[in-house]
Amino acid sequence: MKYTAYSPAETVKIAAELKKSLKIGDVVCLHGDIGVGKTVFAKGLSGSDAACSPTFSIMNIYEGNPPIYHFDLYRLTCEDEMYEAGLMDYIEGGDGISVIEWPEILTSEIDADIYDVYITKNLEIDENFREIEVKKRDTSSS
């Protein structure tokens, strides 16, 4: 699915709409440059105005039904660091939905429905304009 947003509020609404189709154990991987709106999208998924980037804490938990586990992997260098910190426990067996910024270091097969969200901006149109594409990853075995 492809969407366009002309404001952060519209980005939040798109994410909130996606959340309606998510279930416990699902993983949402947020892709895009710094400042493109990944955390704004996570805010929409969490339903919390208090949602903020966990760049330094690496993970924030937003209580809800189900809870949202919001990861920012920007400062990590490899997946092993996630296992060492116990973060993969939330992703692989948690009781919530995992939302991951900078998911490129994840190389393991995750037994979950995975949604890749690609966010880009086009300053020629407007500083708040975003194109958002959501793709459900095919994790079925061949």
Backbone bond lengths (Angstrom), bond angles and torsions (degrees), N, CA, C in turn:
res aa  C-N    CA-C-N  psi(-1)  N-CA   C-N-CA  omega(-1)  CA-C   N-CA-C  phi
1 M - - - 1.440 - - 1.526 108.99 -
2 K 1.306 115.49 140.41 1.461 120.80 177.97 1.518 109.28 -118.78
3 Y 1.336 114.54 139.68 1.457 121.65 -178.35 1.525 108.83 -134.65
4 T 1.321 115.11 160.32 1.457 120.32 169.76 1.524 107.54 -127.57
5 A 1.322 114.71 144.21 1.466 121.10 178.29 1.520 107.96 -131.77
6 Y 1.312 115.34 137.03 1.467 120.72 179.30 1.525 112.18 -107.14
7 S 1.340 116.37 5.69 1.462 120.15 179.36 1.526 108.56 -159.42
8 P 1.327 117.55 160.29 1.462 119.76 173.73 1.536 111.74 -58.14
9 A 1.316 117.44 -36.22 1.471 120.42 179.69 1.527 110.76 -61.65
10 E 1.325 117.39 -38.42 1.465 120.05 177.65 1.526 110.94 -68.35
11 T 1.328 117.30 -36.42 1.466 120.93 176.32 1.522 109.97 -62.22
12 V 1.320 117.24 -42.90 1.470 122.13 177.89 1.532 109.89 -60.25
13 K 1.321 117.41 -43.07 1.469 121.09 -179.61 1.525 111.69 -63.65
14 I 1.334 117.05 -40.19 1.468 120.56 178.62 1.527 109.66 -62.88
15 A 1.314 116.74 -43.66 1.469 120.84 179.23 1.524 110.98 -65.09
16 A 1.323 117.17 -41.66 1.469 120.70 179.37 1.523 110.56 -62.58
17 E 1.315 116.50 -35.44 1.469 120.55 177.36 1.531 110.41 -67.19
18 L 1.342 117.43 -42.05 1.461 121.13 177.04 1.526 110.43 -60.89
19 K 1.323 116.94 -41.01 1.468 120.85 -177.31 1.522 111.68 -55.87
20 K 1.322 117.85 -31.89 1.472 121.49 -179.36 1.524 112.00 -60.22
21 S 1.335 117.25 -25.42 1.464 120.00 -178.92 1.530 112.62 -97.65
22 L 1.330 117.63 -1.58 1.464 121.34 -178.32 1.520 111.20 -88.34
23 K 1.338 114.06 155.51 1.464 120.10 177.29 1.529 109.57 -135.28
24 I 1.311 115.54 167.94 1.470 120.81 178.27 1.526 109.56 -53.22
25 G 1.327 115.59 133.98 1.449 122.00 179.13 1.512 114.08 96.26
26 D 1.337 117.89 -15.27 1.459 120.43 179.43 1.521 110.62 -68.68
27 V 1.333 114.77 153.72 1.461 122.19 179.92 1.527 108.03 -125.38
28 V 1.337 115.76 130.31 1.459 121.82 177.06 1.523 107.43 -114.73
29 C 1.333 116.38 116.95 1.457 122.09 -179.85 1.527 108.89 -100.85
30 L 1.324 116.11 121.16 1.458 121.99 -177.12 1.521 110.28 -99.62
31 H 1.330 116.49 120.67 1.454 123.23 -177.40 1.525 109.45 -114.77
32 G 1.327 116.31 139.66 1.459 120.65 176.37 1.512 110.74 156.30
33 D 1.319 115.06 163.82 1.458 121.16 -179.69 1.528 111.70 -66.88
34 I 1.317 115.60 167.44 1.460 121.54 173.93 1.527 108.51 -59.49
35 G 1.320 115.81 133.49 1.459 120.98 176.20 1.515 115.58 80.55
36 V 1.334 117.30 10.16 1.460 119.66 -177.14 1.532 112.62 -82.86
37 G 1.331 117.19 -20.29 1.457 119.51 178.45 1.523 115.09 120.34
38 K 1.328 117.07 21.02 1.461 119.60 178.91 1.523 111.11 -62.44
39 T 1.324 116.84 -43.20 1.464 120.04 -179.90 1.520 110.93 -69.27
40 V 1.309 118.06 -34.16 1.470 120.93 175.47 1.533 109.30 -62.06
41 F 1.329 116.27 -42.15 1.467 120.40 177.68 1.527 109.93 -63.06
42 A 1.333 116.81 -42.63 1.471 120.73 177.94 1.525 110.81 -61.39
43 K 1.323 116.87 -36.03 1.459 121.24 176.96 1.531 109.88 -59.72
44 G 1.316 116.53 -42.84 1.463 120.39 178.33 1.517 112.44 -65.18
45 L 1.326 117.01 -36.95 1.459 120.25 177.62 1.524 111.29 -69.11
46 S 1.321 116.19 -36.95 1.468 120.18 -176.45 1.520 112.43 -78.13
47 G 1.333 116.17 -26.06 1.456 119.60 -175.99 1.519 112.34 72.70
48 S 1.332 116.72 14.33 1.461 121.27 -176.49 1.520 111.07 -116.41
49 D 1.317 116.74 126.66 1.460 120.42 174.11 1.525 111.16 -67.80
50 A 1.331 116.82 -17.87 1.459 121.55 -178.88 1.528 112.17 -83.33
51 A 1.326 117.92 -4.75 1.460 120.25 -179.10 1.526 110.06 -61.00
52 C 1.323 114.67 132.58 1.463 120.12 178.93 1.518 108.64 -143.80
53 S 1.313 115.75 166.85 1.457 120.59 -177.60 1.523 110.83 -68.02
54 P 1.332 116.78 127.69 1.468 119.88 176.97 1.530 112.46 -90.31
55 T 1.332 117.08 38.93 1.464 120.51 -176.64 1.523 111.80 -54.21
56 F 1.322 118.12 -42.36 1.466 119.87 -176.91 1.516 112.80 -92.00
57 S 1.320 117.95 -32.93 1.460 120.10 178.34 1.526 111.19 -84.67
58 I 1.298 118.77 -16.69 1.457 129.26 -179.41 1.536 112.22 74.16
59 M 1.335 119.53 -33.69 1.457 120.27 178.14 1.524 110.64 -142.37
60 N 1.325 115.17 136.21 1.463 122.58 169.88 1.518 107.67 -118.49
61 I 1.311 115.59 146.49 1.468 120.85 176.22 1.518 107.58 -114.63
62 Y 1.335 115.20 128.32 1.458 121.23 176.98 1.524 106.81 -111.19
63 E 1.327 115.13 114.64 1.458 120.79 -178.79 1.516 109.34 -64.63
64 G 1.282 115.75 146.23 1.449 122.05 179.24 1.509 108.60 168.36
65 N 1.292 116.01 -171.86 1.452 120.41 179.78 1.518 108.38 -125.88
66 P 1.311 119.39 93.84 1.464 127.62 2.59 1.535 111.53 -86.19
67 P 1.336 116.34 167.11 1.468 118.72 175.95 1.533 110.43 -68.57
68 I 1.319 114.97 155.58 1.466 121.85 177.02 1.522 107.41 -110.74
69 Y 1.329 116.23 127.05 1.457 122.65 175.33 1.527 106.77 -103.32
70 H 1.327 116.56 109.89 1.466 122.97 -173.70 1.520 108.64 -104.47
71 F 1.327 116.38 114.77 1.458 122.84 -178.15 1.519 110.61 -109.05
72 D 1.317 116.78 143.64 1.458 122.77 169.86 1.528 105.99 -126.05
73 L 1.324 116.44 107.07 1.465 121.51 -173.38 1.526 113.47 -94.48
74 Y 1.323 117.05 12.02 1.459 122.38 -174.82 1.534 112.63 -53.59
75 R 1.332 117.50 -40.62 1.465 120.96 -175.43 1.521 113.72 -86.20
76 L 1.328 118.17 -7.81 1.460 120.34 -179.70 1.525 109.67 -86.86
77 T 1.322 115.46 151.40 1.463 119.38 -177.29 1.523 113.33 -106.14
78 C 1.340 116.49 -20.34 1.465 118.18 -179.50 1.526 109.92 -157.17
79 E 1.299 114.69 163.36 1.458 121.44 -178.60 1.529 111.95 -63.76
80 D 1.329 117.73 -31.93 1.466 120.82 179.60 1.528 111.66 -54.76
81 E 1.343 116.98 -35.83 1.469 120.26 178.76 1.528 110.94 -63.18
82 M 1.313 116.69 -31.27 1.467 119.81 178.06 1.526 110.64 -69.51
83 Y 1.337 116.46 -41.46 1.463 120.20 177.60 1.527 110.15 -64.61
84 E 1.337 116.84 -44.53 1.459 121.29 -178.58 1.525 111.76 -60.72
85 A 1.322 117.24 -35.80 1.470 121.60 -179.37 1.529 112.52 -85.35
86 G 1.326 117.60 -3.76 1.461 120.89 -179.99 1.526 114.03 79.84
87 L 1.322 117.06 9.50 1.465 120.38 -177.45 1.528 112.61 -70.07
88 M 1.324 116.94 -32.32 1.464 119.65 -178.54 1.528 111.27 -65.83
89 D 1.333 116.95 -22.96 1.468 119.50 176.93 1.529 111.12 -60.16
90 Y 1.319 116.51 -37.44 1.460 120.86 178.77 1.529 111.02 -70.17
91 I 1.315 116.18 -38.24 1.456 120.91 -176.75 1.522 111.18 -75.87
92 E 1.324 116.46 -43.38 1.460 120.08 -174.07 1.522 114.27 -87.76
93 G 1.309 118.00 -20.32 1.456 117.58 -176.60 1.503 113.87 -148.20
94 G 1.310 116.44 17.41 1.458 119.68 -177.49 1.515 112.79 -73.91
95 D 1.300 114.90 171.05 1.462 121.62 -178.44 1.527 111.36 -103.29
96 G 1.339 115.21 24.59 1.458 119.00 -178.14 1.513 111.33 -140.87
97 I 1.316 114.74 -160.23 1.458 123.11 177.78 1.525 107.66 -109.30
98 S 1.330 116.96 130.69 1.459 121.51 179.46 1.523 109.51 -96.15
99 V 1.338 115.58 130.81 1.457 122.88 177.68 1.524 105.84 -119.95
100 I 1.345 116.45 120.52 1.460 120.11 -169.97 1.519 111.39 -122.96
101 E 1.335 115.89 117.28 1.462 121.72 171.43 1.526 107.21 -89.05
102 W 1.307 117.13 141.52 1.461 124.53 -178.81 1.536 110.69 59.02
103 P 1.334 118.36 56.88 1.467 121.61 -174.60 1.534 114.57 -80.47
104 E 1.308 117.92 3.96 1.463 120.87 -172.77 1.527 114.24 -59.80
105 I 1.331 118.84 -23.77 1.473 119.02 -178.93 1.525 112.50 -79.38
106 L 1.307 117.41 -10.59 1.467 119.66 178.55 1.516 109.48 -74.81
107 T 1.318 116.13 117.80 1.456 120.01 -179.39 1.521 112.41 -118.24
108 S 1.321 118.18 -14.34 1.466 121.61 -179.55 1.513 110.74 -72.67
109 E 1.317 114.23 152.64 1.458 120.19 170.84 1.528 106.39 -73.01
110 I 1.306 116.66 126.37 1.456 121.13 178.72 1.518 107.20 -108.69
111 D 1.325 116.23 127.52 1.462 121.29 -179.90 1.526 108.47 -82.92
112 A 1.312 115.13 81.37 1.467 121.01 -177.24 1.522 108.14 -163.37
113 D 1.321 115.14 163.02 1.459 119.41 168.61 1.523 106.35 -77.91
114 I 1.323 116.05 127.45 1.461 121.65 -176.46 1.519 108.83 -117.53
115 Y 1.324 115.12 129.99 1.460 122.28 177.21 1.522 108.32 -113.66
116 D 1.319 116.73 122.10 1.458 121.53 175.75 1.522 107.70 -95.78
117 V 1.335 115.68 125.54 1.460 121.86 179.54 1.524 107.18 -115.19
118 Y 1.334 115.61 117.92 1.463 122.01 -179.33 1.522 107.84 -106.20
119 I 1.328 115.88 121.31 1.461 121.10 -178.46 1.525 108.28 -117.37
120 T 1.319 115.55 127.59 1.466 121.02 176.22 1.519 108.33 -131.72
121 K 1.320 114.87 155.66 1.461 119.20 177.05 1.518 109.18 -119.53
122 N 1.325 115.12 155.99 1.453 121.41 178.18 1.522 107.50 -132.80
123 L 1.322 115.92 97.84 1.464 121.19 -176.63 1.522 112.63 -67.22
124 E 1.327 117.07 -19.93 1.462 119.35 177.29 1.524 111.32 -67.91
125 I 1.313 116.70 -28.28 1.469 120.30 177.88 1.524 109.61 -84.29
126 D 1.346 116.32 -52.58 1.466 121.40 179.79 1.520 107.81 -173.16
127 E 1.335 117.32 150.69 1.475 119.68 -179.54 1.525 112.36 -64.60
128 N 1.328 118.44 -22.43 1.460 121.61 179.50 1.528 113.71 -100.31
129 F 1.321 117.93 -0.31 1.459 121.57 -177.65 1.523 110.42 -71.41
130 R 1.332 115.62 129.85 1.465 121.52 177.41 1.519 109.67 -132.27
131 E 1.324 115.32 140.39 1.453 121.80 168.16 1.521 105.75 -104.52
132 I 1.316 115.80 130.00 1.460 121.47 -176.19 1.516 107.90 -126.06
133 E 1.318 115.63 123.40 1.458 120.15 177.69 1.526 108.64 -119.90
134 V 1.331 116.00 129.18 1.455 122.30 179.84 1.522 107.92 -113.36
135 K 1.335 115.28 125.15 1.462 120.68 179.11 1.526 108.44 -127.63
136 K 1.311 115.97 127.12 1.464 119.25 173.30 1.525 107.16 -82.41
137 R 1.318 115.64 124.68 1.445 121.64 -176.37 1.528 109.91 -73.25
138 D 1.316 116.15 137.97 1.460 121.11 176.09 1.524 107.46 -83.58
139 T 1.324 116.27 107.26 1.461 120.78 -178.59 1.520 111.60 -106.25
140 S 1.337 116.21 10.97 1.474 119.19 -179.66 1.525 109.71 -73.92
141 S 1.314 114.61 147.08 1.477 120.56 179.09 1.523 109.12 -78.93
142 S 1.301 115.27 148.12 1.477 119.06 178.56 1.491 110.32 -88.25
